[in-house]
């Protein structure tokens, strides 16, 4: 069985669309203050050109754990 953890950061754009940026295999344990700082930097620098618009606000972040089992 393979397990995988992804840090998903959620944002709002200037077109009122929700977007997310996934960070595969984040450093564990995840430091909330560093995640908040990274998200604030992404908003302030506007470094991503997205079809949904420019990122203007951070909404939150989640750790997503998945496990995969091969059968057969």
C-alpha positions as CSV (number, residue, x, y, z in Angstrom):
1,X,0.0,0.0,0.0
2,X,1.3,3.4,-1.0
3,X,0.4,6.5,1.1
4,X,0.7,10.1,-0.1
5,X,0.3,13.4,1.6
6,X,-0.4,16.7,-0.3
7,X,-0.6,20.2,1.1
8,X,-3.4,22.0,-0.7
9,X,-3.5,25.8,-0.4
10,X,-6.8,27.4,-1.4
11,X,-7.2,30.9,-2.8
12,X,-9.8,33.3,-4.3
13,X,-9.1,35.1,-7.5
14,X,-10.2,38.6,-8.7
15,X,-12.9,36.8,-10.8
16,X,-14.4,35.4,-7.6
17,X,-13.2,31.8,-8.5
18,X,-11.6,29.4,-6.1
19,X,-8.3,27.9,-7.0
20,X,-5.8,25.7,-5.2
21,X,-2.1,25.0,-5.4
22,X,-0.9,21.6,-4.4
23,X,2.5,20.9,-2.7
24,X,3.4,17.2,-3.0
25,X,5.2,15.6,-0.1
26,X,5.4,18.6,2.2
27,X,7.9,18.7,5.1
28,X,6.4,17.0,8.1
29,X,5.3,18.2,10.6
30,X,3.7,21.1,8.7
31,X,4.4,24.5,10.3
32,X,1.2,26.5,10.1
33,X,3.0,29.9,10.4
34,X,5.2,28.9,7.4
35,X,2.2,27.9,5.3
36,X,0.5,31.2,6.2
37,X,3.6,33.1,5.3
38,X,4.0,31.3,1.9
39,X,0.3,31.9,1.1
40,X,0.6,35.6,1.9
41,X,3.7,35.8,-0.3
42,X,1.8,34.2,-3.2
43,X,-1.0,36.7,-2.8
44,X,1.3,39.7,-2.5
45,X,3.6,38.8,-5.4
46,X,0.8,37.6,-7.8
47,X,3.3,35.2,-9.4
48,X,0.8,32.8,-11.0
49,X,-1.0,33.5,-14.2
50,X,-4.2,31.5,-14.0
51,X,-7.1,31.3,-16.4
52,X,-9.4,31.9,-13.4
53,X,-7.8,35.3,-12.7
54,X,-5.2,36.8,-10.4
55,X,-5.0,35.4,-6.8
56,X,-6.2,38.1,-4.4
57,X,-6.9,36.3,-1.2
58,X,-5.9,33.2,0.7
59,X,-8.8,31.0,2.0
60,X,-7.1,28.2,3.8
61,X,-4.9,25.1,3.6
62,X,-5.5,21.4,4.1
63,X,-3.4,18.3,4.4
64,X,-4.8,15.6,2.2
65,X,-3.8,12.0,2.9
66,X,-4.5,9.2,0.4
67,X,-3.6,5.6,0.3
68,X,-3.5,3.4,-2.7
69,X,-3.7,-0.4,-2.7
70,X,-3.0,-2.5,-5.7
71,X,-5.4,-5.4,-6.3
72,X,-5.2,-8.3,-8.6
